Amino acid sequence: MPVRLQILDDQITAYLSGEIDHHTAAPMREEIDETAQRVQPKLLILDFSGVTFMDSSGIGLVMGRYRLMQELGGELQIARIPRPLRRVMQVAGLSKLTNLDDGGDSHENQ
């Protein structure tokens, strides 16, 4: 599965991996949403460190989880974004929803 979920107290971290496209985004969304609805976290972190490719389905994945967390009264954080994906997210306007640099990939030279 291209997503691994870690639940700690009132926080869920979703470790995403591989490619996020129209084939893989739906199962990721379903697993994240089902867990978030059950746990009701204050914070959902989408960790993109393992993502190698993302198309518009990845943007939709982020936007939908942002809306879900708004409904649940929590917040969304996007973490450890590889440099090429960070640029795609910025162009798509996701930086207006959440800080794209929080938890950014520390192993890269900025």
C-alpha positions in Angstrom: 0.0 0.0 0.0 1.4 3.4 -0.9 0.4 4.9 2.5 1.4 3.9 6.0 -0.4 5.5 8.9 1.0 6.2 12.3 -1.3 7.3 15.1 0.1 9.0 18.2 -2.3 10.6 20.7 -4.3 13.1 18.7 -2.1 13.1 15.6 -2.0 11.0 12.5 1.0 10.9 10.2 0.4 9.5 6.7 3.7 8.4 5.1 3.0 8.5 1.4 5.2 6.6 -1.1 5.7 5.9 -4.7 3.7 7.7 -7.4 0.5 9.6 -6.7 -1.7 9.6 -9.7 -5.4 8.8 -10.5 -4.8 5.1 -9.8 -3.1 5.4 -6.4 -4.8 8.5 -5.0 -8.2 7.0 -4.3 -7.0 4.1 -2.0 -4.8 6.6 -0.2 -7.7 9.0 0.3 -9.9 6.2 1.5 -7.5 4.9 4.1 -6.5 8.3 5.4 -10.2 9.5 5.6 -11.5 6.4 7.3 -8.7 6.6 9.9 -9.2 10.3 10.5 -12.9 10.0 10.9 -12.4 7.3 13.5 -9.5 9.0 15.4 -10.6 12.6 15.1 -7.0 13.9 15.2 -6.1 17.5 16.0 -3.3 17.2 13.4 -2.9 15.3 10.2 0.6 15.2 8.7 1.1 14.2 5.1 4.7 13.1 4.8 5.8 13.2 1.2 9.4 12.0 1.7 8.7 8.7 -0.2 6.8 10.2 -3.1 8.6 10.0 -6.4 5.9 11.5 -8.7 2.7 13.4 -8.3 0.2 14.7 -10.8 -3.0 16.7 -10.2 -4.4 13.8 -8.2 -1.8 14.5 -5.5 -3.0 18.1 -5.4 -6.5 16.9 -5.0 -5.4 14.5 -2.2 -3.9 17.4 -0.3 -6.9 19.7 -0.8 -9.4 17.1 0.2 -7.5 16.2 3.4 -7.3 20.0 4.1 -11.1 20.2 3.9 -11.6 17.0 6.0 -9.4 18.4 8.8 -11.3 21.7 8.7 -14.5 19.7 9.2 -12.9 17.8 12.1 -11.7 21.0 13.7 -8.0 20.1 13.2 -5.2 21.1 11.0 -3.2 19.7 8.1 0.6 19.8 7.8 2.6 18.8 4.8 6.0 17.5 5.6 9.3 16.4 4.0 8.4 17.4 0.5 11.0 16.6 -2.2 12.1 19.8 -4.0 10.4 19.1 -7.3 7.0 18.3 -5.6 7.3 21.4 -3.4 7.4 23.6 -6.5 4.3 21.8 -8.0 2.5 22.4 -4.7 3.5 26.1 -4.6 2.3 26.7 -8.2 -1.0 24.9 -7.4 -1.5 27.3 -4.5 -1.3 24.8 -1.7 0.9 27.2 0.3 -2.2 29.2 0.9 -3.8 26.3 2.8 -0.8 25.2 4.9 2.9 25.9 5.3 4.8 23.8 2.8 8.1 24.2 4.5 7.2 22.9 8.0 9.0 19.6 8.5 10.7 20.1 5.1 13.2 17.6 4.0 16.2 18.3 6.1 18.5 16.0 4.2 18.6 18.4 1.2 20.8 21.4 0.9 18.6 24.4 0.7 
